[in-house]
Amino acid sequence: MLRFASPLSPDRRRAGSAPLAAPLLRWTGLVLVLAMAPAAPAPALASEPPYPSREQLRELQLTTFNCARENQAGDCDGARLQADPLLDHPRLPGNCKDALWEIREHAVTAPENSFERRDRLDRAGQDLMRFCPRNAQPATPKGGTSAPRPAPRFGFSGGGDR
């Protein structure tokens, strides 16, 4: 025979358990309501800085190349000043930020303009134009336009009309 738990009679209830049960239920309900509530809306896109243009990136690249070649304070300071705010841009990819970091760290005048220094800055400048510009067109397959494939049925990838 099955026995079901019955509510405790007032004489069998532990002292002090009732005052804790009501607040606990209220807090549990509040937590559940907050968990089901939609999250706060994302910040508006207008607050994000504009994506750097190709011209702006090209100017930074040329300034970086001049810093590597000439080893002059004006070019090196200009490259660092242009690269620094772009490091905080929220939509630039990681490879781009790596190149910007290299420019910011190594675009300083050196007592000796070594090959390693020039090469490091040249590579960072090349990577800048390789990784930073926004792709104007999405990647398309090389086969051109092809006939659309029929939608799979019932989760199987057979397609076709049978």
Secondary structure by P-SEA (a helix, b strand, c coil): cccccccccccccccaaaaaaaaaaaaaaaaaaaaacccccccccccccccccaaaaaaaaaaaaaaaacccaaaaaaaaaaaccccccccccaaaaaaaaaaaccccccccccaaaaaaaaaaaaaaaacccccccccccccccccccccccccccccccc
